[in-house]
Amino acid sequence: MPAADRPWFLWDTDVSEAEFRSRLKHPDPLIRAQWQAALLREARVREVWQFLTLDDVLDSWLNIRVQLGRRRAFWEWALDGWRRDGLLPG
């Protein structure tokens, strides 16, 4: 697949943007979370929101968080901060 068809942050996976978007909505929550976690791990934060909503992240958070590796601390910090600031429900 030409690199132009693949999101840059999926450098190690041969998947088009259309297929990636489909996998982010997969009916199986574990498969969906695997792809969502890849996005949160590898993409720039501002790019995450081009593919997911905050509700998507919150709905899958328990399955996503275990797959984030060292990026988990960042996302926990961000979500906790948004909660403290009243931007998210407690």
Helices and strands as residue ranges (DSSP letters): G 3-5, H 17-23, H 29-42, H 45-48, H 54-65, G 69-71, H 72-84
